[in-house]
Amino acid sequence: MLITVLTVFLVVFGLAAVVLAWLSYRTSRNSRVLLYSQSPPTSLLGTALHPAHPSLQVLYDGQPLADPRVIWVRLRATGRADIRSGDFDQDRPLVLDFHVKVIAVLSVDTGSSAVPGPKRQVDETKLKIGPDLIRMGATLAIAVLVDGPPSKLTCESTLANVRLRREDYRYPADEVAAATRIALGFREQR
């Protein structure tokens, strides 16, 4: 009798272990994370130590900008599956809020000239991205022109089964300088 109870217990315990292992594998396999970061803003009118000449003015589409700055935003998809356009709940985009007026998206680097950048729209202080495919392992670098000193970038997501996390990425000096060259109209060679 004791052997029968032990056998049933081991079979049930074994089945439970197999089910838990399968569930753990399945959830880790579909685990997706979207990391985001923001570079230090690059002023187009100099710095506090080396301000631009007072009569220098920066215009965008004929409109003067009081304090134009360029910021790199980096989005990196990790995990074992793509973030598909269908993962955007009710087709609502990912929203990056700079908390300062966004003037324009200056460039989008997907890491490959064959891969187009995602859909994007500027809305006051926000940059809306998607719904669109973001490939597993892809890194998007977006140069954004803002007017004023930005605070810390915040990100709102409606992505299903995708965790959103701020990444502490240290932008190399040449990447930050590239933002200024892009803003001034020089083409990047990539």
C-alpha positions in Angstrom: 0.0 0.0 0.0 2.8 2.4 0.9 4.6 1.6 -2.3 1.4 2.4 -4.3 1.0 5.8 -2.5 4.6 6.6 -3.1 4.4 5.6 -6.8 1.3 7.8 -7.3 3.0 10.7 -5.5 6.1 10.4 -7.6 4.1 10.2 -10.8 2.0 13.3 -9.9 5.2 15.1 -8.7 7.0 14.2 -12.0 4.1 15.3 -14.1 3.9 18.6 -12.2 7.6 19.1 -12.7 7.3 18.5 -16.4 4.3 20.9 -16.8 6.1 23.6 -14.8 9.3 23.2 -16.8 7.3 23.4 -20.1 5.5 26.5 -18.9 8.8 28.1 -17.7 10.4 27.4 -21.1 7.4 28.7 -23.0 7.2 32.0 -21.1 10.9 32.6 -21.3 10.9 31.8 -25.0 8.3 34.5 -25.6 9.8 36.9 -23.2 10.5 40.2 -24.9 12.0 43.4 -23.6 12.2 46.8 -25.2 15.1 48.8 -23.8 15.2 52.6 -24.3 17.7 55.3 -23.5 18.4 59.0 -24.3 21.7 60.7 -25.0 22.8 63.9 -23.4 21.2 66.8 -25.4 23.6 68.5 -27.8 22.9 72.3 -28.1 23.1 73.8 -31.5 23.8 77.2 -30.0 26.9 76.3 -27.9 27.2 75.6 -24.2 27.2 77.8 -21.1 31.0 78.0 -21.2 31.1 78.7 -25.0 27.8 80.3 -26.0 27.0 81.1 -29.6 27.2 84.6 -30.9 24.1 86.5 -29.7 23.0 87.3 -33.2 23.2 83.7 -34.4 19.8 82.2 -34.9 18.7 78.6 -35.8 15.6 78.3 -38.0 13.6 75.2 -38.7 11.1 75.5 -41.6 11.6 79.3 -41.4 10.7 79.4 -37.7 13.3 80.5 -35.1 14.2 78.1 -32.3 15.0 79.5 -28.9 17.1 76.6 -27.6 17.6 73.9 -30.3 19.0 70.7 -29.1 19.5 67.3 -30.7 19.0 64.1 -28.7 19.6 60.5 -29.7 17.0 58.0 -28.6 18.0 54.3 -28.7 15.5 51.5 -28.7 16.8 47.9 -28.4 14.6 44.8 -28.7 15.8 41.8 -26.8 14.3 38.4 -26.3 13.5 35.5 -28.5 10.8 36.9 -30.7 10.1 40.0 -32.8 7.8 42.7 -31.5 5.1 42.6 -34.2 2.7 45.3 -35.2 -0.1 43.2 -33.8 1.5 43.4 -30.3 0.5 47.1 -30.2 -2.8 47.1 -28.2 -5.6 48.6 -30.3 -3.0 49.9 -32.7 -1.8 52.5 -30.2 1.8 53.5 -30.6 4.8 53.5 -28.3 5.0 57.0 -26.9 8.3 58.7 -26.0 7.8 61.9 -24.0 10.6 64.4 -24.0 8.7 66.9 -21.8 9.8 69.7 -24.2 8.6 70.6 -27.7 9.7 68.1 -30.3 10.4 69.9 -33.6 11.4 67.0 -35.9 12.9 63.5 -36.3 16.2 64.2 -38.1 17.2 60.6 -38.8 16.4 57.0 -38.0 19.2 54.4 -38.1 18.0 50.8 -38.1 21.4 49.3 -38.6 20.6 48.2 -42.1 19.7 50.2 -45.2 17.4 47.4 -46.2 15.3 47.8 -43.1 13.0 50.8 -43.1 12.5 52.8 -39.9 9.2 52.3 -38.0 6.2 54.6 -38.5 6.6 57.7 -36.4 4.7 60.8 -35.6 5.6 64.0 -33.7 2.9 65.3 -31.3 3.9 68.3 -29.2 6.4 66.9 -26.6 6.0 63.3 -27.8 7.3 61.0 -30.4 4.9 58.2 -31.3 6.4 55.0 -32.8 4.4 52.3 -34.5 2.5 50.1 -34.6 5.2 48.5 -36.6 7.5 45.5 -36.6 10.6 45.7 -34.4 12.9 42.8 -35.1 14.4 40.7 -32.3 17.9 41.9 -31.6 17.3 45.2 -33.6 18.6 48.5 -32.3 17.0 51.7 -33.6 18.9 55.0 -33.2 16.7 58.1 -33.7 18.0 61.7 -33.8 15.3 64.1 -32.5 15.4 67.9 -32.7 13.8 69.6 -29.6 13.5 73.2 -28.6 14.5 73.6 -25.0 16.3 71.7 -22.3 14.7 68.2 -22.0 14.1 66.4 -18.8 14.4 62.7 -18.4 12.7 60.8 -21.2 9.6 58.8 -20.3 8.1 56.0 -22.2 4.5 54.8 -22.4 3.8 51.4 -23.9 0.7 49.4 -24.8 2.7 46.5 -26.1 1.3 43.1 -25.2 3.8 40.7 -23.5 6.7 43.1 -23.9 8.5 44.6 -20.8 9.7 48.2 -21.2 12.9 49.1 -19.4 15.2 52.1 -19.3 18.7 51.2 -20.3 21.8 52.9 -19.0 23.6 53.3 -22.3 26.7 55.4 -22.4 26.7 57.2 -25.7 30.1 57.4 -27.3 31.2 61.0 -28.1 31.3 60.3 -31.8 27.6 59.3 -31.7 26.6 62.5 -29.8 28.6 64.6 -32.3 26.9 62.8 -35.2 23.6 64.3 -34.0 24.9 67.8 -34.5 26.2 66.9 -38.0 22.8 65.5 -38.9 21.0 68.6 -37.6 23.3 70.8 -39.7 22.5 68.8 -42.8 25.6 66.7 -43.2 24.9 63.1 -44.3 26.1 60.3 -42.1 28.2 57.6 -43.8 27.0 54.3 -42.4 
